[in-house]
Amino acid sequence: MTETIVGLGVSPLEIPVLLGAVALVLARWLPAGARGPVTLAGAAAVVPAGAALIALGVRWQLVPVLAGAAIALLFAVPPLLRRRTGRPTRRAPWWLALPGSAACLGLVAAGAGAAWMFPRPVFPEPSGRYAVGTTVLQWTDPDRPETATSDPDDRRTVVVQLWYPARKSPADAERAQYLGRTAQEAHVVSRGVAGYLGIPGFLLDDAPRARTHSVFDAAVADGGGRFPLVLFSPGLGGVRTQNTAWAEELASRGYVVAALDHPYDSAVVTLADGRTVRTRIRATGDPAEDERLAAGWTAVRAGDLSFALTQLGRLDRGEIPGSLTGRLDTGRAAATGHSLGGAAALQAARQDPRFAAVINLDGFPRDPDPQPFHQPALALTPPVDPGENPDYIPRLTQVLTLSTAAGYRITVPGAAHLTFTDAPLYLPPVPALVGSSGRTAGPRLTAAASAAFLDATLRSKPGDLATLLSAYGRLTVHPAGKEPGAGESARPDPAPDAARSGEPVPAGAHRLR
């Protein structure tokens, strides 16, 4: 099926069904001379397009539209056929036809609204000079036990998806499916994420059917040089693919992005042996206990990031076979993450000096013993209401000012917690949920700001970084070594009007960032 049109949520094949259904319903109320042509035009649009949709697989959003169109056909076409054969026509009285027409229009409107609220994601075209390849790896750390299970022999395993600069693939090369390596895995992940969020699984059924701009196992780009690394940890319960648009944009600009699934934390992880591991994280509702638990989860994730960097070094040296051997610059690596993953990135940078930079996408720092670290740091946040979240900005400021390099915080106007992920591409455009900047603006801005920061810190690209970053929102700079309270950013963000969604958690659970 063709991709949906950004902003409408329907594909070109679905548009004739929508328009034809409306025409069939309204034909009953037109003058006699126009009634026949409009009915024929509506039927000519609905029947072939509807048959094609049924053959290709109807999205759940279009089921009400097809039902409304079918009902309208049953009442609109027979009178037209009788007239053409010379038989007397019988029309339902207006008082009976009016509620029927309203019901049909209601079905069509409900389907169109559902398609707009839950569209199939259309990923922004990467703007860099490289095509993008992707591959999935699985690594087990023999030195770390798996604390989420009771098996003393169980060792910590992570699933890592790489997006990397690639040669241009043939035009007919199949693009990678969103959320998984296979249709089955993508569907399992989609249902797992929906279950974690506490919403019916079918609402996200379009997401795993989307295609990205990557090609699985595409040939690595020519040139022989090494690419800087960007390691990414998703949000609490998040999955490795939750920032695919961001990862593809960075890969097209010459970075290798390594995004992690954290088993027993991510909503659902499919392992190489076919096992499906679901989250075991549960909030208690006790703020003090949840703070302690979150610190533990963050520490595990920070360890996962460092382990993944070690494995990428082995991959570069050829100790792990792969097409990226000799192409990974582990000396230029950034720890990044969203929400709890952003907190893990900050902690990983503090604990592991191999990381050269850190990006935190709206994550509340969870390190119980924050210490100075040497990496430049970037934090992206929505406007924060101090009355709703009084500790967030002061805590983030405290950590950023501990860096011996400069720290940058961008307050992004109109953003929400999920603005910095792929969520605006396929979740309802509710400002409190995904922000108010539209379907693609949030992912594009997140990638552009990240790229500007990474170009300066990992590639030493010339230019004033503060000036570049100020283009993406209200910038606060924490000069190296400045103590909390000594600058303009040691107070809570004064913007009181922005909604905060908090970290997605199971229904009824205490919200954690």
GUDORO-883289 format. One record per residue (C-alpha): x, y, z; residue in three letters. Coordinates in steps of 0.05 Angstrom, whole numbers, plus 5000, padded with zeros to 4 digits. Example, Ala and Ser with C-alpha at 12.3 -4.5 7.8 and 13.67 -1.06 7.14 Angstrom:
% residues 2
524649105156ALA
527349795143SER
//
This chain:
% residues 513
500050005000MET
502550704985THR
504951145042GLU
500251625076THR
500452365060ILE
503552765116VAL
498253195149GLY
492352795122LEU
493952095149GLY
491051755087VAL
494451455026SER
492951664953PRO
489051014945LEU
484651175005GLU
482851874983ILE
477951634928PRO
474451194979VAL
473451785026LEU
471152264972LEU
466751744938GLY
463351565003ALA
461652285017VAL
459052364946ALA
454551754953LEU
451552015018VAL
450352724993LEU
447552504925ALA
440752364959ARG
440053104976TRP
442053394909LEU
437153634854PRO
434553084810ALA
438953274751GLY
445353224792ALA
443452614832ARG
445152094779GLY
451952354757PRO
454352454829VAL
452051754848THR
455651454788LEU
461951854803ALA
461851644876GLY
460850914859ALA
466350944806ALA
471151214860ALA
469150754917VAL
468450074883VAL
475349984849PRO
479250354904ALA
475549974959GLY
476749314924ALA
484149484918ALA
484549664992LEU
481249015012ILE
486048614968ALA
492148984997LEU
489648975069GLY
485049495098VAL
487649925155ARG
482949925215TRP
481950675207GLN
478650565139LEU
473750035162VAL
468450545183PRO
469350915117VAL
468250285077LEU
462150115119ALA
459150805108GLY
460650755034ALA
457450065029ALA
451050285064ILE
450650895019ALA
451550464957LEU
445850014978LEU
441050604981PHE
443851044925ALA
445050564868VAL
438450154863PRO
433950774850PRO
438850974795LEU
438550284763LEU
430850284765ARG
430650954731ARG
435250714675ARG
430950094663THR
424550504662GLY
421750224726ARG
418750684777PRO
423550934830THR
422150934903ARG
425851384951ARG
425751355026ALA
422151945058PRO
426752515081TRP
425352385154TRP
427951675147LEU
433651845098ALA
436352415141LEU
438651995201PRO
441351465153GLY
445451985116SER
447852275182ALA
449951585206ALA
453851445141CYS
457252115144LEU
458951975217GLY
462351325198LEU
466251665143VAL
468352235190ALA
470251745245ALA
474751365197GLY
477951995169ALA
479052255240GLY
482251605262ALA
486851615202ALA
488952325219TRP
489952165293MET
493751515282PHE
497151555213PRO
502251085185ARG
508851445200PRO
512351775142VAL
519651885159PHE
523052535138PRO
528052455082GLU
535052475111PRO
538653105088SER
545952865090GLY
550252635032ARG
550151895051TYR
544951365041ALA
543350985105VAL
544450255121GLY
542249895183THR
543649235218THR
541948915285VAL
546948585332LEU
546448225399GLN
551948205451TRP
552547875519THR
557048165573ASP
560547575609PRO
562648035666ASP
555748285687ARG
550147855716PRO
543047975694GLU
539948275756THR
532848225729ALA
532747465734THR
534146975790SER
538746535747ASP
545846625775PRO
548746425708ASP
544746925668ASP
549047485638ARG
546948175614ARG
545048185541THR
543548785497VAL
540648835427VAL
543749395387VAL
541349695321GLN
546450075279LEU
544850605228TRP
550950775187TYR
553151155124PRO
552150695064ALA
552850664990ARG
546650834951LYS
542450214942SER
538750034878PRO
532050384870ALA
528249734880ASP
531949554945ALA
527049415001GLU
527349935056ARG
527649715128ALA
521249605165GLN
519950045225TYR
520349735295LEU
523449065275GLY
527648645229ARG
521548255206THR
514048395201ALA
512947925260GLN
518048265305GLU
515348955286ALA
508248735303HIS
510548435370VAL
514249075388VAL
508249515368SER
503549115411ARG
508549105468GLY
509349865466VAL
501749955464ALA
500949495523GLY
506249865562TYR
502750525548LEU
496050215568GLY
492450325502ILE
489149815456PRO
494249475412GLY
490649595346PHE
491550345353LEU
498950275335LEU
498049745282ASP
500150225227ASP
506950375257ALA
510149685243PRO
507649715170ARG
511650355157ALA
518150345118ARG
524150765137THR
529551055092HIS
534750525114SER
536549885078VAL
538449285119PHE
545749075112ASP
547149575057ALA
554349645036ALA
558350145078VAL
559850805044ALA
566250855005ASP
572151275027GLY
575750865079GLY
575251375135GLY
572651245205ARG
565851495228PHE
564451805296PRO
559751405341LEU
553251605374VAL
550651115426LEU
543251185444PHE
539050945503SER
531451015495PRO
526451245547GLY
523550835603LEU
520150255570GLY
522450515503GLY
525450105446VAL
531650175404ARG
527750435344THR
523950995380GLN
528651525349ASN
529451235279THR
528351905244ALA
533852215287TRP
538551625276ALA
537551625200GLU
538952375196GLU
545452305236LEU
547651705196ALA
546452085131SER
551252615158ARG
556852115170GLY
555651845240TYR
554451125262VAL
548651105311VAL
548150505358ALA
541350475393ALA
540249975449LEU
534649535471ASP
535249425546HIS
532048745562PRO
527148725620TYR
526849495616ASP
524849625543SER
517449475532ALA
519148855491VAL
525648575463VAL
526248005413THR
532647615423LEU
536647235370ALA
534046575395ASP
526846795384GLY
525146935456ARG
520947545472THR
523047905535VAL
518048395564ARG
519248945614THR
519448775688ARG
519849505710ILE
514149715754ARG
513450355792ALA
510950295864THR
507450975872GLY
512151135930ASP
516451725906PRO
522451545950ALA
522350815929GLU
521350995856ASP
527251475860GLU
531550905887ARG
529050425833LEU
530150935777ALA
537351045801ALA
538450295795GLY
535350245726TRP
539650835703THR
546050505729ALA
544549875690VAL
543250275627ARG
549750665637ALA
553450005641GLY
549949775577ASP
552450405540LEU
559650285563SER
559249555544PHE
556449725475ALA
562250205464LEU
567149655482THR
563849185433GLN
563949705378LEU
571449765389GLY
572049015381ARG
567849055318LEU
572449595290ASP
578649175305ARG
575548565271GLY
574848155335GLU
567448145319ILE
566048025245PRO
562248555208GLY
562349025149SER
564149625194LEU
570949345213THR
576049895208GLY
570750435199ARG
568850615271LEU
572251185308ASP
571450985381THR
575751575401GLY
570052035379ARG
563951735413ALA
557852075445ALA
553251795498ALA
546052015484THR
539051835506GLY
531952045515HIS
528552115583SER
531351565629LEU
536151415572GLY
538552135576GLY
539852045650ALA
543751405633ALA
547851785581ALA
549852315633LEU
551851775682GLN
555651375629ALA
559551995610ALA
561352125682ARG
563651405693GLN
566851265626ASP
572051775600PRO
571951435532ARG
565751825515PHE
567552505485ALA
560652835488ALA
553752725518VAL
546652905495ILE
540652865542ASN
533852905508LEU
529153125565ASP
531752655618GLY
531552785693PHE
538552625720PRO
538352005765ARG
545651935787ASP
545151915864PRO
552252175871ASP
553552665813PRO
560952825804GLN
564853265756PRO
565652995685PHE
569853245627HIS
565153195567GLN
561353775536PRO
553853655546ALA
547553845509LEU
540553795540ALA
534053915502LEU
527854045543THR
520754295533PRO
518654915571PRO
517854675643VAL
512554905692ASP
516154975759PRO
509654855796GLY
508854185762GLU
516053955763ASN
519954395811PRO
526153955817ASP
527653805744TYR
531254435719ILE
535154555783PRO
537453825783ARG
539353855709LEU
542954515720THR
546854215778GLN
549253645734VAL
550954075673LEU
555054545715THR
559253965739LEU
562253885670SER
569254165662THR
567154325591ALA
561454775570ALA
554254535579GLY
548354755536TYR
540954715549ARG
535854875495ILE
528655015516THR
524754825454VAL
518355245445PRO
512054835436GLY
515554185453ALA
513053615498ALA
516653015526HIS
515452585463LEU
517253145414THR
524452885416PHE
522452185390THR
518851895330ASP
512251945367ALA
509752575331PRO
509952185266LEU
504451695287TYR
501151895353LEU
495252375358PRO
497653105349PRO
495753295420VAL
500453855444PRO
501053565514ALA
503252895484LEU
507653055424VAL
508153815424GLY
505054325378SER
510154375322SER
507053865274GLY
508653165251ARG
515753245227THR
518353895258ALA
520153585325GLY
524253005298PRO
527653475248ARG
529453985302LEU
532053455349THR
536553165295ALA
538953855271ALA
540754095341ALA
544253435357SER
548153465292ALA
550454175305ALA
552953975374PHE
556353335350LEU
559653675291ASP
562854175340ALA
564753685395THR
566653055356LEU
569053355291ARG
571654035316SER
567654385262LYS
569155125265PRO
563855625286GLY
560655905348ASP
556755325377LEU
552455755422ALA
550156165362THR
548555535323LEU
544655215379LEU
540655855394SER
537055755328ALA
533255165358TYR
530355495420GLY
531955895482ARG
539255735497LEU
542455715566THR
549955635568VAL
553555365629HIS
560855575622PRO
566055075643ALA
567055065718GLY
561355545735LYS
558155385801GLU
550555275806PRO
547255935823GLY
552756355792ALA
549356435725GLY
542656565695GLU
540755835688SER
540855615761ALA
533455765770ARG
527355375744PRO
525055515674ASP
519956075680PRO
515355845625ALA
509055625662PRO
504555485604ASP
507554855574ALA
504454185587ALA
508853615609ARG
507052905592SER
512152565637GLY
515451905621GLU
510551405589PRO
509050875641VAL
503850325649PRO
496950575664ALA
496150765737GLY
503550765752ALA
507251345785HIS
510451765731ARG
518051745727LEU
522652155684ARG
//
